[in-house]
Amino acid sequence: MTNADEDDVGLDSLAASFGAIWETARDRSVNTAFRARYAFRWLLDVLEAGLDGDLAECGVYRGGFSYMLARAIVLAKASKRVHLFDSFVGLPEVGQKDRAWYRQGQFRETDGLKDEVERYFEDQGMSTVVRIHAGWFADTFRAIPADQRFCFVHFDGDLYSSTRQCFESIYPRLVAGGVLVLDDFFTVSSGLREAVREHLRGSGELLFAGPEEAVCLVKGRTPGPSDEPYLLDPAATDGFPVSMEAVAGDEDYFRSILEKGANRLTIPVIREQIERLSSQVSGFKTMLGYHEKVLEWSTGRTAGRGPRQACHARWDLKTEDRARALSPRAKSTLVSRMAEVSAATQFAFGVLIVPTLGGDSIKAVMGEAFQSWQLGDRGVLIAIAIRERDSRIQTGPSGRRVLGDDDAARILRESLDPHLARGDFVGGLTATATAIQAILESIE
Ligand SMILES: C[S@@+](CC[C@H](N)C(=O)[O-])C[C@H]1O[C@@H](n2cnc3c(N)ncnc32)[C@H](O)[C@@H]1O
């Protein structure tokens, strides 16, 4: 890492630092560069969105992956900490669902693992960035202060019981739009998969398939109107969106991977299995398409930042504050509120604040953002131009059917303007989104 890297805290330069960070971390992690890069990339999204809350890794082992997270927030100069949860004496008692693949005490390498990890972060000059919570999840999760929030969590605790504990105690502390990356979903052992499935049944959230075994959830992110069709193809799921159970639950598939001695979902492995099993499982072809895309952007030394579509730009986070009118906290509050309104209405919401229109019409400036953000048929964009004191609401065709120009003008007059007069952007935008929500919810 050069001094120039240290000084330049832009997220693009952080993306470019991935290779150097992982080079240091990899010897202390059982994860691969693919999965690390996948998590890193989601972390960049979270940092860019300015979400509130700390980071956590549940299942730390020797601390390499946690180091990667900590290094990223140091370079981003984010005032966040990374919470490290692990027994540091290996896996707890292994239940029935996981017994075939895991055993109690697995990952207990030395007696002093906790001290070793602590020393490692001291040596890296990062002991103040991390907070180590040693003990069983059942105890350490319970001891987390009530006001603790997370914006990014990497779960790598392998077992059904440990995953359940994460959904019960950590997930409720994840802010809206926050990210949970889970390892070991696409593996021969089905315990973790089952715990994720149970959560999805309740939440209806999307599950993003990552490279190899990794998957990701974005808190509150249910299927949106602009989701790519293969993500929502019922043939690839067992009825609830993107559970991928058609693939993940297929024991033959996993057994065949295991027989090959390659417990990894890489493109060649998937391709080979498709040849053999495509007549039985129709979801494989769509899965391959997805994995090819993910692997495409997860190769190389940098984490990369585009194209956004490849990592499924999140409609709840299309909040661009070119005027820097929002503090990070205000932006995070706004993003959370927009995520709630988007989830409730199933409309994609965006907010654009520009310092000036620079001679263009607000309609033209918005039109460009509406298109490049792919807000689409069920999109809603609220824009504010500060110097011109102009504001406007633009909707796609579905919204236009119920929200006419007069409604939009009334909402801006009654809900936005009084707040803007006091300089309260978040209050105004939140009230505006709520008023729009009331109208959109009248759509059958
Ligand atoms: C696969 S290892 C983690 C690997 C690490 N993230 C890396 O990248 O190298 C799983 C870890 O989860 C921890 N673990 C699993 N369930 C746990 C529980 N219920 N309480 C505490 N630690 C747990 C184990 O001690 C083990 O260190």
The ligand as an SDF file (V2000), in Angstrom:
LIG
                    3D

 27 29  0  0  0  0  0  0  0  0999 V2000
  -15.3480  -20.9470    8.4790 C   0  0  0  0  0  0  0  0  0  0  0  0
  -14.7180  -20.2860    9.9400 S   0  0  0  0  0  0  0  0  0  0  0  0
  -14.6260  -18.5710    9.5870 C   0  0  0  0  0  0  0  0  0  0  0  0
  -13.6400  -18.2600    8.5000 C   0  0  0  0  0  0  0  0  0  0  0  0
  -13.2370  -16.8050    8.3600 C   0  0  0  0  0  0  0  0  0  0  0  0
  -14.3480  -15.9310    8.1250 N   0  0  0  0  0  0  0  0  0  0  0  0
  -12.2300  -16.6570    7.2510 C   0  0  0  0  0  0  0  0  0  0  0  0
  -12.4900  -15.9240    6.2690 O   0  0  0  0  0  0  0  0  0  0  0  0
  -11.1860  -17.3030    7.3400 O   0  0  0  0  0  0  0  0  0  0  0  0
  -16.0960  -20.4040   10.9980 C   0  0  0  0  0  0  0  0  0  0  0  0
  -15.9140  -19.7720   12.3520 C   0  0  0  0  0  0  0  0  0  0  0  0
  -17.1860  -19.6140   12.9370 O   0  0  0  0  0  0  0  0  0  0  0  0
  -17.0860  -19.7520   14.3330 C   0  0  0  0  0  0  0  0  0  0  0  0
  -18.4200  -20.1020   14.8620 N   0  0  0  0  0  0  0  0  0  0  0  0
  -19.3960  -20.8040   14.2260 C   0  0  0  0  0  0  0  0  0  0  0  0
  -20.5020  -20.8800   14.9980 N   0  0  0  0  0  0  0  0  0  0  0  0
  -20.2180  -20.1960   16.1440 C   0  0  0  0  0  0  0  0  0  0  0  0
  -20.9720  -19.9040   17.3200 C   0  0  0  0  0  0  0  0  0  0  0  0
  -22.2290  -20.3490   17.4910 N   0  0  0  0  0  0  0  0  0  0  0  0
  -20.3780  -19.1560   18.2670 N   0  0  0  0  0  0  0  0  0  0  0  0
  -19.1160  -18.6970   18.1080 C   0  0  0  0  0  0  0  0  0  0  0  0
  -18.3460  -18.9600   17.0310 N   0  0  0  0  0  0  0  0  0  0  0  0
  -18.8960  -19.6910   16.0530 C   0  0  0  0  0  0  0  0  0  0  0  0
  -16.0280  -20.8230   14.5070 C   0  0  0  0  0  0  0  0  0  0  0  0
  -15.3640  -20.7030   15.7280 O   0  0  0  0  0  0  0  0  0  0  0  0
  -15.0930  -20.5780   13.3120 C   0  0  0  0  0  0  0  0  0  0  0  0
  -13.9560  -19.8440   13.7050 O   0  0  0  0  0  0  0  0  0  0  0  0
  1  2  1  0
  2  3  1  0
  2 10  1  0
  3  4  1  0
  4  5  1  0
  5  6  1  0
  5  7  1  0
  7  8  2  0
  7  9  1  0
 10 11  1  0
 11 12  1  0
 11 26  1  0
 12 13  1  0
 13 14  1  0
 13 24  1  0
 14 15  1  0
 14 23  1  0
 15 16  2  0
 16 17  1  0
 17 18  1  0
 17 23  2  0
 18 19  1  0
 18 20  2  0
 20 21  1  0
 21 22  2  0
 22 23  1  0
 24 25  1  0
 24 26  1  0
 26 27  1  0
M  CHG  2   2   1   9  -1
M  END
$$$$
